[in-house]
Amino acid sequence: MRVTSPRLAIHDHLVELADATRCRLLGALERQELTVGELATALQLPQSTVSRHLKILADEHWIASRAEGASRWYRRHPGLDADMRALWELVRTAMGSTPAMLQDAARIDAVIAARRAGTQAFFATASAEWDALRDSMFGARADVSAALALLDDALIVGDLGCGTGALSAALSPHVAHVYAVDASPAMLSAASARLAGCHNVTLSEGTLEALPLGDASLDAAVLMLVLHHVADPVRALRDVRRVLRPNGRLLIADMRPHTQERYREQMGHVWLGFDPLELTAWLHDAGFTAVRYVPLPVDPAATGPTLFSATARCAVGSRSDSTLRTQL
Ligand SMILES: C[S@@+](CC[C@H](N)C(=O)[O-])C[C@H]1O[C@@H](n2cnc3c(N)ncnc32)[C@H](O)[C@@H]1O
């Protein structure tokens, strides 16, 4: 055990910094987080020498490290105490412009440039395959799932016509609660299996025209690929407005106008897509305002009609902003 009195604490650290190699290592790790191999290259020392000195510096909390895959990354400890900082600044001032330290600095820059070149070389050849590689490594929805973290985590959201619950599962980590409603017991049963671990999702059987939710109980409602099944959209939108709080937000995602008549037979579609003028008129009729209709980017692998998103706000009082904003 170290005796700290009557000696000053600073004396304890003199021994670690009495070695020029350890000072060079600290100088390098102050500039950049590096591996043992990179330090050995930059300081032109055997890896065994570097490792031995790193251990001494780590034992005395001059440096910190973290493991990543097969590598361990070292950096100057971010929380040096006042004595250590004062001592290091003295040593750095004295040693910083010595040829050894200047050469170390130049070689560290070269090590970093080589790292960057490795990344650039990868992306120079991977650009053609990156989308497929990313999808295969992380799934096709990774970026959009992450972007949902932009949502306010206090939101209470309705996933109305939730189907098998894919959207509810994506929303659940990012909002306070999801009320998922669907008319089909079979779809709800699949949703229930998918959402078993999501404790902030409530599933209910019901229709858009008579939602099993209280007045003004939602901050936001989503109708994802469901409105084209609804015989009387204005009636359904009125009930959606009822369950939204004043100024609450509505998101409709559905198909743009298309000509696939066979979907009526095959999947029970009532509407062959929606154009912005018709949809906006319905939304105003149902008490929504500030409508925005945006065609969505086309997925080259998708075989169905192209999609749009339409957002609107629950009008407060009787005033409705009849402006339609579209991006066509
Ligand atoms: C094409 S699926 C889309 C499901 C889900 N929103 C999605 O994006 O995967 C349409 C869903 O709407 C439901 N649905 C159709 N008409 C409905 C209505 N009037 N009220 C509630 N749900 C309805 C169906 O049972 C079905 O689960």
The ligand as a MOL file (V3000), in Angstrom:
LIG
                    3D

  0  0  0     0  0            999 V3000
M  V30 BEGIN CTAB
M  V30 COUNTS 27 29 0 0 0
M  V30 BEGIN ATOM
M  V30 1 C -53.7390 -4.4060 -45.2430 0
M  V30 2 S -53.9100 -4.7330 -43.5490 0 CHG=1
M  V30 3 C -52.7190 -3.5910 -42.9070 0
M  V30 4 C -52.3690 -3.9040 -41.5060 0
M  V30 5 C -51.3150 -3.0230 -40.8840 0
M  V30 6 N -51.7920 -1.6780 -40.6720 0
M  V30 7 C -50.0560 -3.0220 -41.6980 0
M  V30 8 O -49.6730 -1.9730 -42.2260 0
M  V30 9 O -49.4220 -4.0760 -41.7980 0 CHG=-1
M  V30 10 C -55.4560 -3.9830 -43.2010 0
M  V30 11 C -55.9490 -4.2760 -41.8090 0
M  V30 12 O -57.0630 -3.4420 -41.5680 0
M  V30 13 C -58.0520 -4.1890 -40.9090 0
M  V30 14 N -59.3440 -3.5410 -41.2290 0
M  V30 15 C -59.9930 -3.4890 -42.4080 0
M  V30 16 N -61.0760 -2.7490 -42.2930 0
M  V30 17 C -61.1600 -2.3270 -41.0170 0
M  V30 18 C -62.0650 -1.5240 -40.2870 0
M  V30 19 N -63.1500 -0.9840 -40.8670 0
M  V30 20 N -61.8270 -1.2970 -38.9880 0
M  V30 21 C -60.7350 -1.8140 -38.3880 0
M  V30 22 N -59.8360 -2.5790 -39.0310 0
M  V30 23 C -60.0470 -2.8440 -40.3230 0
M  V30 24 C -57.9200 -5.5750 -41.4390 0
M  V30 25 O -58.4480 -6.5270 -40.5370 0
M  V30 26 C -56.4290 -5.6910 -41.6110 0
M  V30 27 O -55.8140 -6.2080 -40.4610 0
M  V30 END ATOM
M  V30 BEGIN BOND
M  V30 1 1 1 2
M  V30 2 1 2 3
M  V30 3 1 2 10
M  V30 4 1 3 4
M  V30 5 1 4 5
M  V30 6 1 5 6
M  V30 7 1 5 7
M  V30 8 2 7 8
M  V30 9 1 7 9
M  V30 10 1 10 11
M  V30 11 1 11 12
M  V30 12 1 11 26
M  V30 13 1 12 13
M  V30 14 1 13 14
M  V30 15 1 13 24
M  V30 16 1 14 15
M  V30 17 1 14 23
M  V30 18 2 15 16
M  V30 19 1 16 17
M  V30 20 1 17 18
M  V30 21 2 17 23
M  V30 22 1 18 19
M  V30 23 2 18 20
M  V30 24 1 20 21
M  V30 25 2 21 22
M  V30 26 1 22 23
M  V30 27 1 24 25
M  V30 28 1 24 26
M  V30 29 1 26 27
M  V30 END BOND
M  V30 END CTAB
M  END
